[in-house]
Amino acid sequence: MRVLIDSGRCQGHGRCYDLAPDVFGEDDEGYGTVIGDGSVSPGEEPHARLAASNCPERAIDIEGAAR
């Protein structure tokens, strides 16, 4: 699975990098960023999903997730 952050929707609440620090980071202004190319290891998938579901602006998109 792969994650993306829509920078136009992100408001910098920081929940993504608090909940999944191995998947998300923050820029100099506190907005969420994706670490690397956005690929998520199987062990981090639950954390990435939790971060996405806790984003108030729904700025995190998940691609290629098995349902």
N, CA, C and O atoms as a Tinker XYZ file with bonds, in Angstrom:
   268  protein
     1  N      0.831000   -1.167000    0.000000    73     2
     2  CA     0.000000    0.000000    0.000000    64     1     3
     3  C      0.882000    1.237000    0.000000    63     2     4     5
     4  O      2.051000    1.192000    0.382000    81     3
     5  N      0.302000    2.326000   -0.431000    73     3     6
     6  CA     1.036000    3.583000   -0.541000    64     5     7
     7  C      0.152000    4.712000   -0.018000    63     6     8     9
     8  O     -1.063000    4.690000   -0.212000    81     7
     9  N      0.757000    5.695000    0.643000    73     7    10
    10  CA     0.008000    6.836000    1.155000    64     9    11
    11  C      0.472000    8.127000    0.492000    63    10    12    13
    12  O      1.620000    8.259000    0.068000    81    11
    13  N     -0.443000    9.059000    0.419000    73    11    14
    14  CA    -0.181000   10.394000   -0.117000    64    13    15
    15  C     -0.861000   11.402000    0.792000    63    14    16    17
    16  O     -1.898000   11.102000    1.384000    81    15
    17  N     -0.290000   12.594000    0.908000    73    15    18
    18  CA    -0.943000   13.677000    1.643000    64    17    19
    19  C     -1.270000   14.778000    0.654000    63    18    20    21
    20  O     -0.406000   15.228000   -0.100000    81    19
    21  N     -2.519000   15.208000    0.661000    73    19    22
    22  CA    -2.949000   16.334000   -0.167000    64    21    23
    23  C     -2.584000   17.608000    0.589000    63    22    24    25
    24  O     -3.240000   17.964000    1.569000    81    23
    25  N     -1.548000   18.285000    0.136000    73    23    26
    26  CA    -1.066000   19.469000    0.852000    64    25    27
    27  C     -2.083000   20.606000    0.844000    63    26    28    29
    28  O     -2.018000   21.499000    1.688000    81    27
    29  N     -3.013000   20.582000   -0.093000    73    27    30
    30  CA    -4.057000   21.599000   -0.119000    64    29    31
    31  C     -5.094000   21.417000    0.969000    63    30    32    33
    32  O     -5.755000   22.375000    1.370000    81    31
    33  N     -5.238000   20.200000    1.446000    73    31    34
    34  CA    -6.207000   19.919000    2.518000    64    33    35
    35  C     -5.560000   19.883000    3.891000    63    34    36    37
    36  O     -6.234000   20.163000    4.882000    81    35
    37  N     -4.279000   19.550000    3.988000    73    35    38
    38  CA    -3.598000   19.421000    5.280000    64    37    39
    39  C     -3.569000   20.769000    5.998000    63    38    40    41
    40  O     -3.211000   21.794000    5.418000    81    39
    41  N     -3.954000   20.740000    7.276000    73    39    42
    42  CA    -3.944000   21.954000    8.094000    64    41    43
    43  C     -2.903000   21.894000    9.213000    63    42    44    45
    44  O     -2.836000   22.795000   10.048000    81    43
    45  N     -2.095000   20.839000    9.229000    73    43    46
    46  CA    -0.984000   20.766000   10.175000    64    45    47
    47  C     -1.347000   20.362000   11.589000    63    46    48    49
    48  O     -0.682000   20.778000   12.537000    81    47
    49  N     -2.388000   19.558000   11.752000    73    47    50
    50  CA    -2.754000   19.104000   13.098000    64    49    51
    51  C     -1.715000   18.140000   13.678000    63    50    52    53
    52  O     -1.563000   18.066000   14.898000    81    51
    53  N     -1.008000   17.409000   12.834000    73    51    54
    54  CA     0.067000   16.534000   13.295000    64    53    55
    55  C     -0.354000   15.155000   13.743000    63    54    56    57
    56  O      0.474000   14.395000   14.244000    81    55
    57  N     -1.600000   14.813000   13.579000    73    55    58
    58  CA    -2.044000   13.489000   14.011000    64    57    59
    59  C     -1.366000   12.384000   13.218000    63    58    60    61
    60  O     -1.087000   11.316000   13.762000    81    59
    61  N     -1.101000   12.623000   11.948000    73    59    62
    62  CA    -0.491000   11.581000   11.114000    64    61    63
    63  C      0.882000   11.184000   11.648000    63    62    64    65
    64  O      1.153000    9.998000   11.838000    81    63
    65  N      1.736000   12.150000   11.886000    73    63    66
    66  CA     3.081000   11.794000   12.348000    64    65    67
    67  C      3.122000   11.424000   13.825000    63    66    68    69
    68  O      4.087000   10.807000   14.275000    81    67
    69  N      2.107000   11.785000   14.580000    73    67    70
    70  CA     2.013000   11.298000   15.963000    64    69    71
    71  C      1.600000    9.830000   16.000000    63    70    72    73
    72  O      2.116000    9.055000   16.806000    81    71
    73  N      0.665000    9.450000   15.123000    73    71    74
    74  CA     0.137000    8.084000   15.120000    64    73    75
    75  C      0.967000    7.099000   14.298000    63    74    76    77
    76  O      0.972000    5.902000   14.584000    81    75
    77  N      1.662000    7.592000   13.288000    73    75    78
    78  CA     2.463000    6.714000   12.419000    64    77    79
    79  C      3.791000    7.398000   12.076000    63    78    80    81
    80  O      4.009000    7.788000   10.930000    81    79
    81  N      4.670000    7.541000   13.062000    73    79    82
    82  CA     5.923000    8.272000   12.837000    64    81    83
    83  C      6.894000    7.605000   11.865000    63    82    84    85
    84  O      7.815000    8.261000   11.379000    81    83
    85  N      6.710000    6.327000   11.572000    73    83    86
    86  CA     7.570000    5.669000   10.589000    64    85    87
    87  C      7.057000    5.861000    9.169000    63    86    88    89
    88  O      7.736000    5.501000    8.207000    81    87
    89  N      5.868000    6.424000    9.035000    73    87    90
    90  CA     5.245000    6.632000    7.721000    64    89    91
    91  C      5.186000    8.116000    7.372000    63    90    92    93
    92  O      5.379000    8.499000    6.218000    81    91
    93  N      4.916000    8.951000    8.385000    73    91    94
    94  CA     4.735000   10.385000    8.165000    64    93    95
    95  C      5.727000   11.192000    8.982000    63    94    96    97
    96  O      6.158000   10.785000   10.061000    81    95
    97  N      6.072000   12.340000    8.440000    73    95    98
    98  CA     6.931000   13.286000    9.130000    64    97    99
    99  C      6.277000   14.647000    9.067000    63    98   100   101
   100  O      5.106000   14.768000    8.708000    81    99
   101  N      7.044000   15.681000    9.422000    73    99   102
   102  CA     6.511000   17.037000    9.353000    64   101   103
   103  C      7.518000   17.946000    8.674000    63   102   104   105
   104  O      8.728000   17.729000    8.738000    81   103
   105  N      6.978000   18.984000    8.013000    73   103   106
   106  CA     7.873000   19.953000    7.387000    64   105   107
   107  C      8.212000   21.042000    8.406000    63   106   108   109
   108  O      7.848000   20.938000    9.577000    81   107
   109  N      8.903000   22.076000    7.960000    73   107   110
   110  CA     9.346000   23.144000    8.862000    64   109   111
   111  C      8.197000   23.923000    9.490000    63   110   112   113
   112  O      8.381000   24.586000   10.511000    81   111
   113  N      7.018000   23.846000    8.888000    73   111   114
   114  CA     5.866000   24.581000    9.409000    64   113   115
   115  C      4.877000   23.679000   10.147000    63   114   116   117
   116  O      3.816000   24.137000   10.569000    81   115
   117  N      5.220000   22.401000   10.303000    73   115   118
   118  CA     4.377000   21.482000   11.044000    64   117   119
   119  C      3.344000   20.736000   10.226000    63   118   120   121
   120  O      2.532000   19.997000   10.782000    81   119
   121  N      3.361000   20.918000    8.907000    73   119   122
   122  CA     2.435000   20.187000    8.044000    64   121   123
   123  C      2.947000   18.771000    7.808000    63   122   124   125
   124  O      4.155000   18.535000    7.777000    81   123
   125  N      2.031000   17.844000    7.646000    73   123   126
   126  CA     2.401000   16.454000    7.438000    64   125   127
   127  C      3.083000   16.218000    6.112000    63   126   128   129
   128  O      2.753000   16.837000    5.101000    81   127
   129  N      4.038000   15.315000    6.134000    73   127   130
   130  CA     4.727000   14.873000    4.920000    64   129   131
   131  C      4.785000   13.354000    4.942000    63   130   132   133
   132  O      4.665000   12.726000    5.994000    81   131
   133  N      4.968000   12.786000    3.778000    73   131   134
   134  CA     5.126000   11.340000    3.657000    64   133   135
   135  C      6.615000   11.038000    3.637000    63   134   136   137
   136  O      7.377000   11.702000    2.934000    81   135
   137  N      7.026000   10.053000    4.395000    73   135   138
   138  CA     8.432000    9.650000    4.417000    64   137   139
   139  C      8.704000    8.777000    3.200000    63   138   140   141
   140  O      7.955000    7.844000    2.909000    81   139
   141  N      9.781000    9.091000    2.498000    73   139   142
   142  CA    10.163000    8.320000    1.314000    64   141   143
   143  C      9.161000    8.492000    0.185000    63   142   144   145
   144  O      8.646000    9.586000   -0.045000    81   143
   145  N      8.894000    7.401000   -0.513000    73   143   146
   146  CA     7.979000    7.458000   -1.664000    64   145   147
   147  C      6.535000    7.151000   -1.276000    63   146   148   149
   148  O      5.669000    7.051000   -2.145000    81   147
   149  N      6.272000    7.002000    0.015000    73   147   150
   150  CA     4.923000    6.737000    0.482000    64   149   151
   151  C      4.581000    5.269000    0.611000    63   150   152   153
   152  O      3.481000    4.917000    1.039000    81   151
   153  N      5.524000    4.403000    0.242000    73   151   154
   154  CA     5.281000    2.968000    0.392000    64   153   155
   155  C      5.240000    2.619000    1.876000    63   154   156   157
   156  O      6.074000    3.070000    2.661000    81   155
   157  N      4.253000    1.808000    2.241000    73   155   158
   158  CA     4.049000    1.438000    3.639000    64   157   159
   159  C      4.311000   -0.054000    3.803000    63   158   160   161
   160  O      3.732000   -0.872000    3.088000    81   159
   161  N      5.175000   -0.405000    4.737000    73   159   162
   162  CA     5.457000   -1.816000    4.989000    64   161   163
   163  C      4.220000   -2.462000    5.620000    63   162   164   165
   164  O      3.414000   -1.777000    6.251000    81   163
   165  N      4.070000   -3.774000    5.450000    73   163   166
   166  CA     2.894000   -4.447000    6.026000    64   165   167
   167  C      2.726000   -4.205000    7.524000    63   166   168   169
   168  O      1.599000   -4.078000    8.001000    81   167
   169  N      3.806000   -4.140000    8.258000    73   167   170
   170  CA     3.721000   -3.916000    9.692000    64   169   171
   171  C      3.250000   -2.520000   10.075000    63   170   172   173
   172  O      2.745000   -2.316000   11.179000    81   171
   173  N      3.411000   -1.559000    9.171000    73   171   174
   174  CA     3.002000   -0.178000    9.435000    64   173   175
   175  C      1.623000    0.148000    8.875000    63   174   176   177
   176  O      1.096000    1.229000    9.138000    81   175
   177  N      1.028000   -0.765000    8.111000    73   175   178
   178  CA    -0.273000   -0.489000    7.499000    64   177   179
   179  C     -1.356000   -0.127000    8.517000    63   178   180   181
   180  O     -2.108000    0.817000    8.280000    81   179
   181  N     -1.464000   -0.842000    9.644000    73   179   182
   182  CA    -2.500000   -0.443000   10.612000    64   181   183
   183  C     -2.299000    0.979000   11.139000    63   182   184   185
   184  O     -3.272000    1.700000   11.366000    81   183
   185  N     -1.050000    1.382000   11.333000    73   183   186
   186  CA    -0.757000    2.724000   11.831000    64   185   187
   187  C     -1.096000    3.775000   10.779000    63   186   188   189
   188  O     -1.635000    4.834000   11.100000    81   187
   189  N     -0.776000    3.474000    9.516000    73   187   190
   190  CA    -1.097000    4.403000    8.432000    64   189   191
   191  C     -2.608000    4.560000    8.290000    63   190   192   193
   192  O     -3.099000    5.670000    8.086000    81   191
   193  N     -3.343000    3.463000    8.395000    73   191   194
   194  CA    -4.808000    3.539000    8.326000    64   193   195
   195  C     -5.381000    4.332000    9.494000    63   194   196   197
   196  O     -6.313000    5.117000    9.318000    81   195
   197  N     -4.824000    4.128000   10.686000    73   195   198
   198  CA    -5.270000    4.868000   11.861000    64   197   199
   199  C     -5.025000    6.368000   11.667000    63   198   200   201
   200  O     -5.887000    7.190000   11.976000    81   199
   201  N     -3.858000    6.708000   11.160000    73   199   202
   202  CA    -3.544000    8.115000   10.907000    64   201   203
   203  C     -4.513000    8.706000    9.888000    63   202   204   205
   204  O     -5.008000    9.817000   10.078000    81   203
   205  N     -4.787000    7.977000    8.813000    73   203   206
   206  CA    -5.709000    8.470000    7.786000    64   205   207
   207  C     -7.108000    8.678000    8.357000    63   206   208   209
   208  O     -7.764000    9.674000    8.052000    81   207
   209  N     -7.555000    7.756000    9.172000    73   207   210
   210  CA    -8.911000    7.874000    9.724000    64   209   211
   211  C     -9.013000    8.965000   10.787000    63   210   212   213
   212  O    -10.115000    9.412000   11.104000    81   211
   213  N     -7.888000    9.395000   11.337000    73   211   214
   214  CA    -7.885000   10.443000   12.352000    64   213   215
   215  C     -7.546000   11.823000   11.813000    63   214   216   217
   216  O     -7.477000   12.783000   12.580000    81   215
   217  N     -7.336000   11.940000   10.521000    73   215   218
   218  CA    -7.037000   13.241000    9.916000    64   217   219
   219  C     -8.340000   14.040000    9.796000    63   218   220   221
   220  O     -9.252000   13.618000    9.084000    81   219
   221  N     -8.443000   15.187000   10.480000    73   219   222
   222  CA    -9.688000   15.962000   10.446000    64   221   223
   223  C    -10.078000   16.437000    9.046000    63   222   224   225
   224  O    -11.265000   16.571000    8.749000    81   223
   225  N     -9.098000   16.691000    8.190000    73   223   226
   226  CA    -9.374000   17.179000    6.842000    64   225   227
   227  C     -9.432000   16.076000    5.792000    63   226   228   229
   228  O     -9.677000   16.343000    4.616000    81   227
   229  N     -9.205000   14.828000    6.223000    73   227   230
   230  CA    -9.160000   13.687000    5.284000    64   229   231
   231  C     -8.141000   13.968000    4.164000    63   230   232   233
   232  O     -8.404000   13.738000    2.983000    81   231
   233  N     -6.974000   14.473000    4.580000    73   231   234
   234  CA    -5.922000   14.841000    3.641000    64   233   235
   235  C     -5.038000   13.664000    3.237000    63   234   236   237
   236  O     -4.205000   13.802000    2.341000    81   235
   237  N     -5.204000   12.512000    3.879000    73   235   238
   238  CA    -4.374000   11.342000    3.583000    64   237   239
   239  C     -5.136000   10.398000    2.684000    63   238   240   241
   240  O     -6.239000    9.957000    3.009000    81   239
   241  N     -4.535000   10.092000    1.548000    73   239   242
   242  CA    -5.118000    9.131000    0.609000    64   241   243
   243  C     -4.311000    7.850000    0.655000    63   242   244   245
   244  O     -3.083000    7.881000    0.722000    81   243
   245  N     -5.001000    6.730000    0.618000    73   243   246
   246  CA    -4.366000    5.421000    0.625000    64   245   247
   247  C     -4.606000    4.762000   -0.726000    63   246   248   249
   248  O     -5.742000    4.669000   -1.189000    81   247
   249  N     -3.528000    4.307000   -1.351000    73   247   250
   250  CA    -3.611000    3.631000   -2.651000    64   249   251
   251  C     -3.178000    2.180000   -2.492000    63   250   252   253
   252  O     -2.272000    1.874000   -1.717000    81   251
   253  N     -3.810000    1.319000   -3.206000    73   251   254
   254  CA    -3.388000   -0.084000   -3.245000    64   253   255
   255  C     -3.608000   -0.826000   -1.958000    63   254   256   257
   256  O     -2.912000   -1.806000   -1.693000    81   255
   257  N     -4.545000   -0.399000   -1.152000    73   255   258
   258  CA    -4.812000   -1.078000    0.121000    64   257   259
   259  C     -5.698000   -2.290000   -0.101000    63   258   260   261
   260  O     -6.712000   -2.213000   -0.795000    81   259
   261  N     -5.317000   -3.386000    0.482000    73   259   262
   262  CA    -6.165000   -4.578000    0.453000    64   261   263
   263  C     -7.313000   -4.356000    1.418000    63   262   264   265
   264  O     -7.103000   -3.882000    2.535000    81   263
   265  N     -8.489000   -4.684000    1.014000    73   263   266
   266  CA    -9.669000   -4.453000    1.866000    64   265   267
   267  C    -10.131000   -5.742000    2.473000    63   266   268
   268  O    -11.109000   -5.756000    3.220000    81   267
